[in-house]
Each structure stands twice: as structure tokens, then as C-alpha cells.
Amino acid sequence: MPKHSIVNVECQCGQQLARYEKDAPGHLVKMYLRNILIDRAGVFLVEPPLEVGAQIFCPSCEKRVATVQMIHGQPAAKMNQGAIRPINT
């Protein structure tokens, strides 16, 4: 049975972005939108839903934190490693 971790995702500037249920161990490379538990900054789970190719920016410092892509047939935020605080589970 896979081990799930709940992680807080933050921008380098300290802005809290999301609370996420991470499926696998290792660095946070992508966030499946379905696994986002709380969108603290209101940038991931918006209406209408983000389209593939949409860029996601930190509302505080305006750095690009992710780009929406289809990964394994599911919409996911591909994280910009230089813009978020490191997460390793």
C-alpha cells in the first residue's frame, strides 16, 4: 500500500500556496490537481478550471510557481523548483 504524505507547499517568498496529498516519496515535482486538499492562495483550484499550458503565479511575489500539464492523463501543476520551498518526503 502506498504511503501518502500531507505537505504544505510554499513559495520561496513565504506565501503559503497549498496543502497537498503527495502519493510518492521524493521531491515535489508535480501536483495532481485532484490531490490538492486546500488551495490556500486560490491559484490552483479556480473556476473555470485551468487549461493545459496555463501558468500559475504566486499572488505575493508574482514568481511563476507552476505550469499546468497533462501527466498520465490527469491535469497537474508541474512545479518550478526555483520558485517553491524544497519538499522532500
N, C-alpha and C positions, 0 to 999 in steps of 0.2 A: 504494500500500500504506500503511495507516495506521501512524502511529508510536506505539508503546507506550512508556510510561514506568513505571518501578517507583518508587513513592513510599512513604515512611514516614508513617503517619497518627498524630498525637499530639494528646492533649487539651491545652487551654490550661495545665493544671497540670503538664504534662511527662510524664504517663503515656503510654507507647507503646501504641497500640491495635492497629495492623495494618500489614502490608506489603501494598500493593495494586498491581495492574497496571492503570494508567489508560489508557483507549483513546484519548482525545481531548485536545488541548491546552486549557488554560484552568484555571479554579478547580475544586477538588474539590467538586462539588455533590451527587453521589450515588456510591455504591459498589455495583456489582452484586455480590451475594454470591458468584457464581461466579468473580469476578476477585480475590477475597481470597486472597493467597498464604499469608500467615501471620497468624493471629488471635492476636496477642501478649497481649492482655488476656483472651481467652476469652469475649468478649461477642457476637461476630457469628456464628460457626460453632458453634452449640450443638446439642445433641440433647435433645429433638426440635427440628427447625428452627423458627426464629422465625416467627410468623404475621404477616400484614399488620396493621398498627396497633401492633405491639409497639414499645415504647420501649427504646432502648439507652442505658445509663448508664455513665459512667466508673467503674471499680471503685475508683479512688483518691479523687476529689473528689465523686463522685456527681452530676455535672452530666449532663443529657441530651445525648448527643452525636449521636444519630440516631433516626429512626423508620423502621420497615420499611414499604415501599410496593411495589406492583407498578408497574414502569416499563417500558414497551414489552413487556409480558407476562412480565417477569422480576422476581424478588424483588430489591430493592435497599434499601440503607440511605440514606435522604435525610438528608444531614448538616446538623447545626445549626451554622451558620457561626460563631456566637458562642462555641462550646464547643471547636472544634478550632483547631490552629495553621494559619495560612494555607498553602495549597499551590497553586502556580500553575505549570503546565508549559508 
